[in-house]
Structure formats: structure tokens, C-alpha cells
Amino acid sequence: MQLFGMTTTIQISSRGTMTLPIELRRRLKLDKHSILLVEEREDGIFLHPAMTVPVRDIPKSTIKKWIKDDEADAASVTVLKR
């Protein structure tokens, strides 16, 4: 198992954007439609490609759990009125 590959320095623009080098995008098979997940870790950030899955391929039990979790989160929100 390879834990890491090449090390590259990437500059962040004044708009907060960064561009991954073309060699890296090609090796990881990333294109303009790719989505990266950003995971904040104790020692920095970790980027990894996201995989999209059609909703029809997600088990109904998983979707029901997501809905239940979302409803529980929504119920815990306190709305402040001015």
C-alpha cells in the first residue's frame, strides 16, 4: 500500500483557489467534472476524489437513515427571531 506519492507545492490565489498540476490530474484521472472531498485533519488537509453513485444504487435503508438523521438535526436547530 502506497501512503503517498509525489510532493508538490501549490499556491493559493487571492480568491482562495488552487490549481492541481496537470501531471497529478492525469495520474489521478481527474477532469473538469471531478469532485474532491476535503478532509480536515490534525496535521493539515487531505484531498481525495469523490465517487458519485446514482441514487437508484443506494439501498433504501440507507436513504431512510439519512432522512431520519437530517430530521433529527433539523429538530435540534433553534431559530432566533428578531
Sequence and secondary structure as in RCSB ss.txt:
>XXXX:A:sequence
MQLFGMTTTIQISSRGTMTLPIELRRRLKLDKHSILLVEEREDGIFLHPAMTVPVRDIPKSTIKKWIKDDEADAA
SVTVLKR
>XXXX:A:secstr
             TTS     HHHHHHTT  TT  EEEEEETTEEEEEE     GGGS HHHHHHHHHHHHHHHH
T      
